[in-house]
Amino acid sequence: MIKLSGKDPGSFAGDLLVYFIFETDKKTIPCPNETVRRNLKVSWKNGDFTGRKGQSFLFYPSTTENKLAAARVMVVGLGRKEEKQDDCREQIRLAAGTAVGRAGDFKVKTLMAVLPEKTGLADDDLAECMCEGLILANYRFDKYKTVDKDEDRAGRVARFILQSGDFDRAAVRRGMRRGTRGAEAGCLARDMANEPGNSWIPSRFAEFARKLGRKSGMSCRVIDRAGMKKLGMGGILAVNQGSDLPPKLVILKYRGTKKGPTLMLVGKGLTFDSGGISLKPAAGMEDMKYDMCGGAAVICAMQAIAEEKPGGINVVALIPATENLSGGSAIKPGDIITHFGGKTSEVINTDAEGRLILADALAYGIKTYKPDAVVDLATLTGAVIVGLGHHRTGLLATDDALVKKIIRAGDRAGEPLWRLPLGPEYSKQIESRVADIKNIGGKGGGTITAAAYLQEFVGDTPWAHLDIAGTAWNFTEKSYIPKGPSGIAVRTLLHLVRNWK
């Protein structure tokens, strides 16, 4: 889909050639190409195009000039030059996304992007972010649409070319591979989430993991219902009771070092959530096919990790997968279950099911693999949307050093997080009169009490919980983020693993 070229942009004879320029108060147009400057001159002088973020200017090179062979040339504004590295990274992604959005309007098939100069980023970081913006913005999910030749829909770019200019080609190539790997994994997570609930079922997680294991050499294990009963995983089994489809606990292990640390990732794989007996409202229930976005993020990050093969760290991933339906055998409010390890829980609300399946996975994973740190991801609570909107992922944790690593990774990926507190006052809200704990803690602090429930199963292991309910879909509107599933946290996890030390 994307390749590197050192050839003069003027010789590119494809559909669209793109230059990127900064907003500036200077009269001189900050673009190295004379033909581009000449065509942009009048618009620049009149203030119609200033290089502002989100702006674009399109022109068709004159055949008599014979200096630009492309069918179309576009100039995209980067906005004012940012000072912070992470802001610079996002600036490049957004501009690349703007270019792809306009390219789709013209049904462009081949696009050459000329890497901008003096961005403040290292050559490899610049190429990485450019590739992320191009690929993520190019995403479409039209698998189930009937093809209509007369329908006027935005197209998908078939081929991207990065023009390396005077940059270090080896560094650019390295960044290009990094960015492509992360962006393609993010798009795959979007695909999984976009699949309907009658297609992406628990067994699909297992099938994907087995294929990934065979292809990459990672070890894969899938625990089925019988195995869960033997192990005493009452949380996953309870949530699954109302469904005809069997649950799966999918486990993948990447070994990057013999003596180094092990990071454990856990992703909620609720492939459809009706709420169970505590039935959700009908309006919007179709979006509950997205309740497996945590599991998608984890398993797609594992694919990227397997391709990249980072050294110095081992990663184990667990995805508890099931449906939550209201069949005749479904768990009822007031029922008491026993989690892996023996802790009992009173189920007050069957729609607070994500914490039940995560609790078993966390307890089992920590006991079995003895990780040095644990990160779980889940579309867990509507309360996090009330608190943070669709702009930041909620982060709750027991370890400050782990928090710093995750926030740093999220900032690099353009996927910001916000830390919320934990404490005994919140844990007190989930005390039960008839069991060890109960699965909801009342109306106040819903995101925090959900995390407090999970905290009961991690012991002293450094642990962080990412509530992605507000960001897994309808994430902050950006040029490279589509409506619907965002693929959130895939690249955050990848940055976390890359920069673990």
N, C-alpha and C positions, 0 to 999 in steps of 0.2 A: 504493500500500500504506500510505503514511503521510502524514498532513497535519497542519497546525497549526490550533489553535483558541484563541481568547481568551475563549470563553464560560464562564460559571460552571459548574464541574463538576457542581453540583447539578442542572443541566438536561440533563445527558447521559443519554439514555435507552437506551444500548446495553447490551451483555452484561456488561461488567466495567469498573469504575472503580477505578484503582489509585493509592494514596498511598504515599509512601516516607518513612520516619522513621528518625532516628538512634537508636542505643542510648545511653541516658543514665542516670545515677544519680538524676536528679531525679524527683520524684513527678508532676510535670506532664507529660502526654503531648504530645510536640513535633509536633503536627499542627494545621494551621490550621482544620480543619473540625470544628465542634462536634458534629455527628452522629457522625462517626467517633470522636471522643474518648469520647462517651457509650457507644457500643457496645463500645469497646475497654477501658473502665474496669476491669471486673472481671478480665479476663485480665491486664491490666497490673498491677493491685494484687496479684494472686496470683503474679506472676512467670512466668506461662505464655507471655506475649509481652512481650519487652523491647526489641525493635528490633534484636536480634542479627542478624548477617549470616546470610542464608539462611532466616530465619524469615518466616512469612507468617500472616496472620490474615484469615479470610474471614467476611463476614456478609451477610445479606439485609435490605436496608432495609425497615422496616415501612411498609406502605401508608398507615398513619394518620399517620406523621410528615410525609409529603409534602414532605421537604426534599432527598432524593436520589432521582432518577428512575431510576438504573441498576438493572439486575436483580440485580447483585452488586457488592459493594465489597470490595476487598482492601487490606490494609496490609502492606507489605513492609519488612523490616528492612534497614537499610544497614550496621549495625554501628557501631562507634565511629568518630567522625569522624577521618579520616586527615589527616596534616599535609602529606605530600608530594603534589604535583600529580598525578604519575602514579599514585599509590596511590588518590587521589580519583577519577581517571578509571576505574580498574578497579573501584572500589567501585560506581560507577553502572552499569557494564556488568553486573556480577554480580547486582545487585538487579533490573535490568530482565530479565535472563535468568530469575531466580527467578519473577518475575511471569508471564512467558510460559509457563514450565513448568507452573505451576499452571493457567493459562488453558487449556492444552491438555487437561488432565484433565477440564475442564468443557465442552470443545468450544466455547469462546468464539469468536465470529466478529468482534466489534467491541470493541476495548479502548482506553480513554482513560487515558493516563499523565499524572499531575499532576507537573510538574517540582518537585523538592524545593528548598527554600530553604537558604541558608547552607552550601553544600557546599564552598566555597573555590575553586570553578571559575568561570571567566568564563562568561557566558551561552551563548556559542556552543560552548564546550567541553562544557558540561553537556548541551546538546541533541545534540551530536555523539555523545557516549558513550551517552546514553540510546537513541538510534536504533540505534547499533551493537549494543547488548545486546538490544534488542527484535527486530531483524531476524535477527541471527545465531542467537539462541535459537529463532526460529520456523522454522528450516531443517528440512526433511524431504526424504528421497530415497525416493520410493515409485513411481517411474516404471514399474517392472517388476512391481509388485504387482497382483494381481487384486483388484478392488474387491469387498469383502464388506460388505453393508449391516449385517449383524448383528455384525460384528467390532467389539469395543470397543477402539479405538485412540485414542491422543492425537491431537487435531485440530490444525489449523494456523489461526492467527488470520488472518482475511482483511483486516482493516483496523485500522490503528493511528492514534490521534489523540494529538498532544502538546498538553497544556493549558499555555499559556505564562504564565498568571498575570500577575504584575507585572514579569516579565522584559522586556528589550528585544526586541521582536518581530522586528526586522530581524536582530539577532544570533542569536536562536534559529533563525530561518529559515535563516540562513547555516550554522549548525552542523548543523541537521537535514539539509540537502543534503549537506554533507560526510560526515556519518555514514552516511547512506543510500547514498551512492555507494560508499564503502569497504566497507560491509557487504554490499551486493549483489554487488560484485566478489568478495568472499571466498566468498559462497555459490555463485557461478558456478564458482570454482575447486574447491569441494567437489563440485559436480555433475560436472565433468570427471573428477575422481579416482574418483568412485563409478561412473562408466560402466564396464561390463565391457571386457575386453581385445579382445573381438570387435566392439565398437562404437567405442570411442575409439582409433582407429588413427592412425598418423602423418599421414595425409592430412587427418584432422579438424582438426589444428592448422593446417594450411595453409588449409583452408576457412574456419575461424573468422577467421584473420588477414586473408584477402582480403575477407571481408564487413565486418570491422571497418575495414579501410582504406577501402573504398568509402563506408561510413557516416560515418566521422570525418574523412576527408581525409588521414589518415596514409598515408605511402607504404608499400607492401608488396611484398616480393620473396620468392619461394620458389625455392630451389636444389634441383633434383632430382638423381637419381643420376648422370645424364650430366654435369651441371654439377660435381658433386663429383669425378668422375673427372678432369675437365679441370683442376680446381683442385688436385688432389692431396690430397683430404681422406681419407687412409687410415684414420683412426680411426673415423669414422662408417661408412664403407664396410665396414670389417672387422667391426664389431659387427652390421651389417645382413646379412652374408653368409648366415646361417642362416634368414633370413625370406623369405617370398614377397612380402611387402609392401614397396614401395620406401621408402627413407628420404626425409626432407624436412629442409631447413634453412630455417626460417621467419624472416624479418627484417621488423621493423616500425620505422618511424622517425617520431618526433614532433618537430616543430620549434616550439619556443617562443620562440626568440630567434635573431637573426642572428649576433651576435658572442659570445654567452655560452657557458658550458661545455657539454660533452656527457657524459652519463652513459650507460654501456653496461651493459645487463642481459642475463645469459645464464642460461637455465633448462633443466635436463636434462629432455628429453621422451621418456624410455624408456617406451613405452606398455605393454609387458609384458616382464618380465625373468625368463626361466627359468634364467638363469645360463650358458646356452650349453652347451658341452661340459663345463665345470666345473659340472655341474647342481646346482641348489639341492635341498634336501630337499623331499619332496612336502608335508609338513605345513606349512601356512601359505603355500604358494606362491601361492594365490589373491590374497594381499595384494600381490603384485608388479604388479598393475594400477596400484598407487599410485606406481610408480616414475617417473611423469611429473609429480609434484606441483611440482617446481621449474619446469618449463615452464608448468604451469597458473598458478602464482603470477605469473610474469612476464607472460604474455599477458593475464591478468585485470587486473593492475595497469596494463597499457597501455590497457585499455579505460577504466578509471577516469581515467587521465591524459588520455585523449582527450576525455572528458566534461568534466573540470575545466579543462583548458587552462591549466596553470600557466605563468607567464611566467618569463623569465630562465634557462631551462635547456632543452637539447635531450636527448631520450632515444632511444636506439636499443636494440632488443631482439632477441636471437637465441635461437631454440629449436631445437636439433638433435633431431630426432624419428626414432625407429626402434624396432623390437623387437629383443630379444636371444634368439634361439632356437637349437636344436641340430640344424638341418637338415643334410643331407649336405654342403652347401658351407660350413658354419659354420667360423669361425676356430678354430684348435686351440692348446692350450698349447704354447709354444715357437715359434710363428710370429712373424715380425718384420714390422712395418708401418711405413709412412712417413707422418707427419702433414703437414698443411698447413705449408709452410715448410721441410720437409726433415728435421726431426728424426726419428730412428728409435726404435722402441720394441719391446722383446721382451715378448710377451704371455705372462705366466706363468700367469695365471688369467683365464679368459674371463668370470668373474663380476665382475671389476673393470672393467666396461665403461663405466660412467658417465664416468670420467675420460678415456676414449678419445674419446668424442663431444664432450665439453666442450672438450678440448684443441684440436680443429680449429676449433670455433666461436670460442674465445677468440683463437687466433692469427689467424684470418681477420678477425674483427671489429676487433681492434686495428689491424691493418695497413690495413684498408679505411676505417674510420671515425675513426681516431685520437682516441679518447675521452680525456677528462681523468681519468676514473676508471672502474673496472669492478667490478661486483658479480655473482658467479655464485651460483646456488642449485641444490642437488641433494640428493636422497635418496641420499647417496653411500656411507656406510659404516655397518655394524652396530656398529662400534667406538665411534661417538659415543653410541650408546645405553648401552653399557657405562659410558662415562665420565660422561655427563650425564643419563642416564635419558630420560624423555619430557617433561622440564620446561624445558629450555633448548636453543636452537639453537647448535651449535658454530660459532664464528667464527674464521677464520684470515685474516691480512692482512699486506700489506707496507707499509701506510701508517697511522700512528697517527691522523691527522686524519680519515681515512675511517672508521676504527673508531669514533671518538667519535660521528660522525654516525649511523652504523648503530645503535649501542647506544642512542643517544638516541631514534631513530625506533622501535626495538623496545620500549623502555620506554613510550613514549607509546601504542603499539598494544596493550600488554599481552602482547607476544610477546618475552620476554626472551632474551638471547643471552649466551654466555660465550666469552671469547677464549682460544684455545689457541695455543701457540708455533709458530713456524717457525724453521728454521735449517739450516746446512750439515750438521749431524750427521744430520738427518732426510733431507736430500737424498741423502746418501751411501748411505742404505738402498735407494734405487731405482737405483743404478748397476748397469749390466748388463755382462757380460763380452763380449757379442756385438753389442750395440746401444748407442745413446746412453743410453737409460734402460730400465727395465722397469716393468711396470704394478702391481706390488705390492712392498712393502718388508719383508715378514715380519710376524710376529704383533704385535710391539711398536709402539705408536704408529700404529695403522692409519688413524685419521682424519687425523693429521698428515702421514703419508707420501702419502696420497691427495692432500692439498692441495699437498704438495711437487711432485707430478707436474704439477699444473695450473700451479704457479708457473713451471715451465720454459717456459711458453708466453705469459707476460704481459710479459716484459721489464721495463722501468722504469716502466711505467704503474701508478699507484696501483691496487691490486687487493684485493678482499676476497672470500672464499669462505664461503658459509653452508651448512653440512651440516645439512639439515633431516630427516635420516632418523628422528630420535627425536621430532620435533614435527609432521611432516606428517600423521601419523595417531596415534591414541592419545595425543594431547597431554594435558597436565595436565587432570584433570577439572574442568570449570567449568560453571556454569549455562547459558552461552551457547555452549559447545563440545560438539558431538555426539560420540558414539562413531564411530570411523572417521576419514575425512579431516577435517582442521581448517580448511583454507584458509589455513594458516600463511604468513606473510610478505607476503601481498598488501597488507595495511594498513601493514606496516612499510615496504615499498617506496614506498607512496603518501606516507607521512609523510617519508621520505627526500627525495623529489622536491619536496614542498611546502616543506620547510625547508632546501633545499640551501645557501643562502647562509650 
